[in-house]
């Protein structure tokens, strides 16, 4: 099971066809919408599928449910060492929980900046410059949960107030209020439809013929839109515009990993595929060629891979290397939804920043109920 977008589905189908030719093992892939992918219970998927593409914030819940087979099996230490050494940012360790490797990164992503090179001479490098474009109605931002919260995380990190991954507060009240005000400032300048848009919807809006949108300052990069001819308008991707003074740091890490069901009756074959598809040769070869967004550093550094994507990887690498890993404890996924909803309620209702942050901090504290820390 993977997610429904050419970037998520096409490379898995292409690589599985090669795998069948090599091994005789056939793998059929199903797909879910991005919204389902971000929220659907992994345990249900694990009972239905041998291989599952997952998000790293699920790992605490997954471990508690015992629904995935750890990939750190004896005898393959050298392969894992190579994968760990070729991690783009924190992609590889983000799937490690309680000392076990739950998945291997096959897709590396974080919030970066998308812009239209046909309509701008250069992308904004400062948050204040981006706001000028927003005042002209030329900016879009994905505010559909959980992406509003992802932008909150990114702004907090870039300002030097990275959110906590444990404890009694997600963010200090004063810092949280500052970030909320910044997010509300841009939200008030956007088309109200942004509240129902995820990164795919924003990318589609920017890439359609006649679009007025030329910039999305915080958006999970989708390499597909950088391919010439993929859509009427080609998008380019660069580092996030700086709100703080420390460069393009603090972006909320995304991406996906390949995991194996603990209930699989073909566990060994599934694990073999996971090691293979996450490796350097496949990632910078057939995986990237089929429209995937690799999770392996050798692909990100490959000149041919970058040439085919208008420099997508080299242009966003600094932001990914400075990305922040979300909380991953058992209880986080419910918090992520509840906090996103509360944040959006506050933005839409122009509510007092401190009250919104107080509620989000309470939800964060409550998400650890029953969790041993």
Buried (B, 14 or more C-beta within 10 A) or exposed (E): BBBBBBBBBBBBBBBBBBBEEEEEEEBEBEBBBBBEBBBBBBBEBBEEBBBBBBBBBBBBBBBBBEBBBBBEBEEBEEBBEBBBEBBBBBBBBBBBBEEBBBBBBBBBBBBBBBBBBEBBEEBBBEBEBBBEBBEEEBBBBBBBBBBBBBBBBBBBBBBEBBBEBBEEBBBBEEBBBBBBEBBBEBBEBBBEEBBEBBBBBBBBBBBEEEBBBBBBBBBBBBBBBBBEEBBEBBBBBBBBBBBBEEEBBBBBBBBBBBBBBBBBEBBEBBBBBBBBBBBBEBBBBBBBBBBBBBBBBBBBBBEEBBEBBBBBBBBBBBBBBBBBBBBBBBBBBBBBBBBBBBBBEBBEEEBEBEEBBBBBBBBBBEBBEEEEE
